[in-house]
Amino acid sequence: MNVTTSPMLASIAVLLVFLGGGWSVKITDETLARDWLKEFDSRGRKLDYVSTVAEWNYVTNLTEHNQKLTVEAGLRLSEFQKAVAYNTTYFDWKSLKDDGLKRQFLFLSKAGLAILSADEVEKADTLRTGMEETYSTAKVCLPGHTAKCLTLEPDLTRMFSTSSNWKQLRLAWKGWRDVTGKKMKADYAEQVKLLNKAARLDGLRDEGEARRAVYEMDDFEGELERIWQEVKPLYQNLHAYVRRRLAEKYAGHDFPSEGHIPAHIMGIHYFDIR
């Protein structure tokens, strides 16, 4: 990857060559570090733009050709991210005085999925785009709708937001999960394995830790628990109120006497109320 677009970056390139040859001294000059970041930020923005456009073209026109272009653009971006993460090791960024600069290096030092082999990155992207296609194109065939099976948009979304037919909504809610979740289960599990592998190679326990790390909180889970305990009484009161009103509305149906709210009557297809 050519980084010699300015005299300053040419100096960085020379230093990286020496370091790559086994020199143990790392770069501590903050000016060099900033120029390196600017160069890679510029290139990264361009690659990210191309990848985003390819992704948009795919989700708005689900064809094999667009899926292929999306995966290819993702691979190019991943190669770049992997190179960036590797090159951060040439800098003694943990010793930088500028906290903002240090923080940027911290995030760039984690390659994410890009740390995997090219074949694994391609597999992960193919799994993801395949699940997106399943979610977007799945159809539910219900009794009374034999002339046309229902897609998520606009058919099922409209049904869940306007219908009060208990039986129809329950069939639609379950049917939607049968043609999406069940079909994606194996692919999703494989995707999680790849994400966890990448996280471990990045020095983390799993993908969960990687996602929590972006919040930069030492006790993220403890803080969430504290906040949850604060709002829990309000949530329980709201849950009880909504549950009582819905039980009145659907009197005579198989509404549970206690506990959860049936998800299929909440007006949105992705509800999973406990």
N, C-alpha and C positions, 0 to 999 in steps of 0.2 A: 504494500500500500504506500503510495507516494505521498510524503508529507512535506516535501521541500518546496513549498509555494512562497516562502519568504525567507530572508536571511536568518531570522530567529528560528523558524521551523527547520531550516537546514542544519542549524546547530543542534537542535533536538535530535534530528535524524542521526547525526554523527554520534551523539552521546548514546543513543539507543543501540547503535551498531557495536560500540565498545562494551556496553552493558551486556548485550546479547552474547558477546564473546567470552563472558565470564567475569568481567569486572564487577566487584561486589559493591562499589560505592553507588548509591542511588541519588537521583536528582532531588535537590532540596530547594532550588531556586524557584521562587513563587512566580516570577515573570515568565520563566519557561513553562511552568505548569499552566499558567493562564493562557498562554499562546497555544499550547497543546490542546487545551480544552476548547478554545475558540475554533480551531481547525476541525477537530473531530465533531464539534457541535454543528458546524456548517454542513459537513458531509452527512452527518446523521439525520439532520432535518430533511435533506433531499431524499435519502433512502426511505425515511419514515413516511414522507409524502407519497412516494411512489407506492409503497406498501399499503397505505391507507386508501388510496384511489383504487388499487386493485381489489382490496377487500370490499369497498363500496360497490364497485362494479359487479362483484360476485353476489353480494347479498341482495342486490336489486335485480339481478339477472342470473339465476342459478343454473349455469351451464357447466359442462365438464371443462370447456375451454377457459372460462373465467376462473374456475377452481384451480386449474393448472397455473394460470398467471398469478393468482394469489399466493399459491405455495412457492412459486419461483421468487416472487418479490419478498416473501417472508424469509426465504433462505438467504437472499442477498443481505437483508437487514440483520439476520442472525450472525452471518459471517463477520459483518462489521462490528456488531456488539461484542462478539467473542474477541476480536482483535483489540477493541478498546479496553475490555476487561484485562486482557493479557498485558497491554502496554501500561496500565496503571501500576503494575508491579515494578516498573523501572523508576517510579517516583517514591520518595519517602514521604508520602502524602499524610501519614498519621502525625508527622512532626511539623506540618505546615502551621503557621501562626494564624492565618486567615481561616476562621471557622467555616465561612461559606464555601471557600475553596475546598477545604477538607471534606465537607459534607458532599460536594459534587463528586469527589473522587471515591468516597464511600459507596455511593449509589452505582457509579460506573464500574466499580470493582466486582460487582455481582453480575454475571452474564445471564443468569436465568436459563431459559431453555437453550439459549445459544451456546452454552457450555457443552452441550451434547454433541455427538458426531453429526455430520451432515445428514446421514440416513435417518437418525433418530429425530432430528429437527423436522425433516420432511414428513416423517411418520406422524409426529405430533400435529403438524399443520394440517395434514390430510385428515386425521381424526377429528380435529376441531371443525374444519369446514364441512366435513361429512355430517357431523351432528347438527351444525347450523342448517344444512340442507334438509335433514330429516325434520327438524323443528318447523321449518318454514313451509314445507310442501306436504306435510302429513294431512290426511283427510279422515274424517270420522263419518261412518255410514250409520244413520239412525233410522229406526222404524218411523215411517211417515215422511221420510226424506229420501225415498228410494230413487227418485229421478236425479238427485244430485247429492253426492257426499259432501260434507261440510269441511271447508278449510278454516284455519284459525282466523285469518283476516279475509273478508269481514264477517264471515258466517258465525263462527263460534263466539267471537267477541261480542257481536250484536246479540246473540242468544243469551249469553250469560248476563249481559247488562240490562236486558229488557224482559226476559221470560220469568214467570213464576211457576212454571210447570215442574213440580218436584221430580217426577219420574224422568222427564225428558232431560232436565239439567243433570241428574245423577248419571244417566247413561252417557251424556256428552262429556261430563267430567272424567268418568272412568275410561270412556272410549278414547279421549285425547291422550291420556297417559298410556294406554295400551299401544297406540300407534307412534308414540314418541319415546317416553321414558324406557319402556321395555326394550325397544329396538336399540336405544343408545347405551344401555347399561354396560355392555361389554366394552364398547369403545371408550366410554367415560372412565371405566376402571383402568383401562390401558393408558389413557391420557394421564390419569393421576399417578400411575407408576413412573411415567416419564418425567412429570413435574417434580415428584419426590426425588428421583435420581438426580435431576439437575440441581435441586436445592442442596442435596448432600455434597455434590461436587463443588458447590459454592461455599461449603463449610457450615451449612445449616442442617437442622434435624430433618425438616421436611418442607413441603410447599406452604403449609400453614404458617410456619415460622417466617418464611420468606415474605408472605403477605402481611403478617403482623409487623414485620420490621419497618415497613414504610411509614408507620405511625411514630417511630422513634420514641417509644415509651418503654421504660424498663419493666413496668408492671401493667402492661396493656390489658391483660385478662382480668387482673384484680380491679383495675379502674372501671372496666365494663361492668363487673359484678357490683361495684359500689353504686354506679349510676342506675343499674337495673333495680337494685333494692330501693332506690329513691322513687322511681317511677312505677314500681310494681303495684302499689295500692291503687293508683289511678288506673293502670291497665286492667287490673282485676275488676274494678268497678265498671269500666267501659265494656269489658268482655261480658260481665253479668247482665248489663243493660241490653246490649245488642242481642245476646243470647235469648233473653226473655221476650223481647219484641219479635224476634224471628220465630220463636216457639209459638207465639200467639198467631202470627201470620200463617204458619204452616201447621196449625192444629189439625189433628187427624192423620198426619203423616208420621213416618217413622223417625220422629225427632227424639234424640236421646234425652232421658230424664235428667241427666247431669253430665258435667264434664265438657267435652269439646263442642264446637259449633260445626255442623256439617259443611264442608268446604264448598260443595257444589252450589250453595245458595248465596254465596257472598258477592256475586256479581262480576267476578274476575276469574278467568280460567286457571290462573296459577296459584290461587289461594290454597293453603294447606294448614288450616287452623287447628291448633291443639287445645 
